[in-house]
Amino acid sequence: MIDPKMYVLRRRVLLEKILHSSMTGGVLLLICAVVAVTAANVPALKWLHHFWDIDFGFMFGEFSFNMPVRQWVDDVLMAVFFFSVGLEIKRELLVGELSTMKKAMLPMFAALGGMIFPALIYTYFNAGTPSASGWGIPMATDIAFAIGVLSLLGRRCPVGLKVLLVALAVVDDIGAIIVLAVFYPAHEIHLMYLVYAALVVIVLILLNRAGIRTLLIYLLLGLVLFIFVFMSGIHATIAGVILAMTIPAKTSTGDIRAFTGPDSPLGKLETALHPWVNFLIMPIFALANAGVVIDSSSIGQGSMPAVVPGVFFGLLIGKPVGIFLFSWLAVKLRIAGKPEGTKWLQIFALGILGGIGFTMSIFIDNLAFADPVLINAGKFSILATSFLAACLGLAALYLTTKKDDKNNVF
């Protein structure tokens, strides 16, 4: 007879495993992207595609705040996503793969190459064209999707490769955040609101320094910070990253190494947000933004916009070449060491997975262009290239690895 308590415990453990599985999140993301594309092209489902364009907002006295549902997703929900990314970045900087210069050099070089080469390739195709501003699109890597694909290999994949991909993606996220903040402002910049935002950040830092660990205070001030950043013209998602950097990482005993424990504010938030980000925020973003209309506008009115080959070759060629060459250079110059148990062909194959731009690339695509034709063409190229990169990267890693229980943890 099955013990009811043991049955409930096993079901709970299974549910937690599913909720924290990168592969599950990646599969859900793919399903939502397929649903979005289908809704954009099947007349019976057009209501879902147009739902995201409906204006939604509220009034408070004379103050009115109104914008399309899609913008609520891109500005508000994605601010929570970037808050989660910021928490991960802070963890990696404090005690993770970026906590020492020796650990950080290889992913830093790999990510740098994986950003420079795609941007250069995109610029080669788009310089002097209306789509020239989209050079940031192929620079991004969708970490959730890439790790989800990598997880499909199970024990075939050396643990060093997964560690490198995670660390590389964190550095890549830092680069993407800088690019967003500097080169893709949402609106005209208003300095006064930036001053107000800076004052809120100073208060947050002082609270951290004073040892205040009450999360509600940080989150309420974070909401104020979000409003000021949004009103300043800088993309509001940056507020999420800034807030994350001010969240206390130490436990009540002052031990920063135990940040993942239940007594660490940073650990609490990162653990709590993970399933919400992977299984609600990112799928909603995919539903709202992956709906590319597949017609002549996807590749232009009779001619292909330069954004298509720019994104395609930037992600599919620029990413693996840049990641491989800069990694090889760092190792040859003795700046960094190659992950134990990995081969150079495997690192190149990993670079192909870096070409999965998906959500981050679509996010930048929405900011880079005002012309709906260019936005649509960019999304079409991102989705097609990300799918191809996932298939080719998985095949390349499968062919260059072997099942070895001793050297792997999957």
Salt bridges, closest charged atoms under 4 A:
ASP53 OD1 - ARG70 NH1 2.43
ASP75 OD1 - HIS235 NE2 3.16
GLU92 OE2 - ARG91 NH1 2.91
ASP172 OD2 - LYS319 NZ 2.88
ASP255 OD1 - ARG257 NE 3.41
ASP263 OD1 - ARG213 NH2 3.25
GLU270 OE2 - ARG91 NH2 2.75
ASP405 OD1 - ARG155 NE 3.78
